[in-house]
Amino acid sequence: TGGSVSITENDAIEDGATAWNTTGTTTLTPTGNAITLDNIENILGDIAIASGDAVTLVENSDLTQASAWDVGANAVSVTARNGFDITLDEEANVFGGLTVITETSGGSSGNATIYENDPIIDGDGNTGTSDDAWVVPGLLTLRAGDGDANKQSITLDETSTDIGSLRIIDASEVDITESNAIVFAGGASSVSGDFSL
């Protein structure tokens, strides 16, 4: 528990039975090892990831960034509980396979905004499984690439993907498998190439 927290670890960074509660920036540097903060009551403030292997984050609050995350091809899983939102909107973000989960609570449906300066792909790349499906009951806003000179693709092909509503700010190609109807909202969507739903 504290204001701003900075942790450098020559090993994996993990939480335990006691949730983390920080009101400022949480900076995590595991020197190439995994980050696993999955206590369901965590409150982490804005999160900065200086380096890392696979990243798993769970928050009982809005899940936000202090700066861009670049974890290369490593997997990232983010969950915001109880109707809170996920906002990963730094243009220089680079993730591997990505899993995004929000929840509905008390009439509030969690939204998610994901920007990546690379292709956006779900989970671990094992097409057709449900283990890494995205579940966003609110509005999912996606941007792949950093503009006209660098448009990237979006592939969400897990069979249990469940999106409340969708907006594509920018992408070269989009391939989304959805377990329910897809509703567009939040503004115009822009895709320069094939759009497969």
Solvent accessible surface area in square Angstrom, and as a share of the most:
residue,aa,sasa,rsa
1,T,152,0.88
2,G,29,0.28
3,G,39,0.37
4,S,87,0.56
5,V,40,0.23
6,S,88,0.57
7,I,50,0.25
8,T,101,0.58
9,E,67,0.30
10,N,133,0.68
11,D,82,0.43
12,A,33,0.26
13,I,6,0.03
14,E,113,0.51
15,D,27,0.14
16,G,47,0.45
17,A,110,0.86
18,T,110,0.64
19,A,29,0.23
20,W,49,0.17
21,N,60,0.31
22,T,4,0.02
23,T,119,0.69
24,G,24,0.23
25,T,47,0.27
26,T,0,0.00
27,T,39,0.22
28,L,1,0.00
29,T,29,0.17
30,P,0,0.00
31,T,69,0.40
32,G,47,0.45
33,N,48,0.25
34,A,33,0.26
35,I,0,0.00
36,T,43,0.25
37,L,0,0.00
38,D,69,0.36
39,N,25,0.13
40,I,94,0.48
41,E,85,0.38
42,N,0,0.00
43,I,62,0.31
44,L,0,0.00
45,G,19,0.18
46,D,62,0.32
47,I,0,0.00
48,A,14,0.11
49,I,8,0.04
50,A,69,0.53
51,S,36,0.23
52,G,12,0.12
53,D,58,0.30
54,A,40,0.31
55,V,1,0.01
56,T,43,0.25
57,L,0,0.00
58,V,18,0.10
59,E,0,0.00
60,N,32,0.17
61,S,27,0.17
62,D,65,0.34
63,L,0,0.00
64,T,36,0.21
65,Q,18,0.08
66,A,44,0.34
67,S,49,0.32
68,A,34,0.27
69,W,0,0.00
70,D,90,0.46
71,V,6,0.04
72,G,34,0.32
73,A,97,0.76
74,N,48,0.25
75,A,45,0.35
76,V,2,0.01
77,S,35,0.23
78,V,0,0.00
79,T,20,0.12
80,A,0,0.00
81,R,46,0.17
82,N,59,0.30
83,G,10,0.09
84,F,77,0.32
85,D,45,0.23
86,I,1,0.00
87,T,43,0.25
88,L,0,0.00
89,D,62,0.32
90,E,58,0.26
91,E,91,0.41
92,A,59,0.46
93,N,0,0.00
94,V,31,0.18
95,F,6,0.02
96,G,6,0.06
97,G,9,0.09
98,L,0,0.00
99,T,12,0.07
100,V,0,0.00
101,I,55,0.28
102,T,2,0.01
103,E,58,0.26
104,T,78,0.46
105,S,42,0.27
106,G,91,0.87
107,G,78,0.75
108,S,57,0.37
109,S,45,0.29
110,G,0,0.00
111,N,58,0.30
112,A,0,0.00
113,T,33,0.19
114,I,0,0.00
115,Y,39,0.15
116,E,1,0.00
117,N,48,0.24
118,D,49,0.26
119,P,49,0.31
120,I,0,0.00
121,I,70,0.36
122,D,4,0.02
123,G,3,0.03
124,D,84,0.44
125,G,53,0.51
126,N,83,0.43
127,T,100,0.58
128,G,37,0.35
129,T,51,0.30
130,S,62,0.40
131,D,125,0.65
132,D,28,0.15
133,A,8,0.06
134,W,0,0.00
135,V,57,0.33
136,V,0,0.00
137,P,45,0.28
138,G,11,0.10
139,L,51,0.25
140,L,0,0.00
141,T,14,0.08
142,L,0,0.00
143,R,42,0.15
144,A,0,0.00
145,G,2,0.02
146,D,64,0.33
147,G,15,0.15
148,D,127,0.66
149,A,111,0.86
150,N,43,0.22
151,K,54,0.23
152,Q,42,0.19
153,S,34,0.22
154,I,1,0.00
155,T,39,0.23
156,L,0,0.00
157,D,31,0.16
158,E,1,0.00
159,T,73,0.43
160,S,48,0.31
161,T,0,0.00
162,D,50,0.26
163,I,5,0.03
164,G,32,0.31
165,S,17,0.11
166,L,0,0.00
167,R,69,0.25
168,I,0,0.00
169,I,47,0.24
170,D,15,0.08
171,A,0,0.00
172,S,28,0.18
173,E,88,0.39
174,V,4,0.02
175,D,63,0.33
176,I,2,0.01
177,T,54,0.31
178,E,27,0.12
179,S,61,0.39
180,N,92,0.47
181,A,81,0.63
182,I,41,0.21
183,V,81,0.47
184,F,96,0.40
185,A,41,0.31
186,G,49,0.48
187,G,48,0.47
188,A,86,0.67
189,S,44,0.28
190,S,53,0.34
191,V,34,0.20
192,S,78,0.50
193,G,39,0.37
194,D,106,0.55
195,F,76,0.32
196,S,58,0.37
197,L,106,0.53
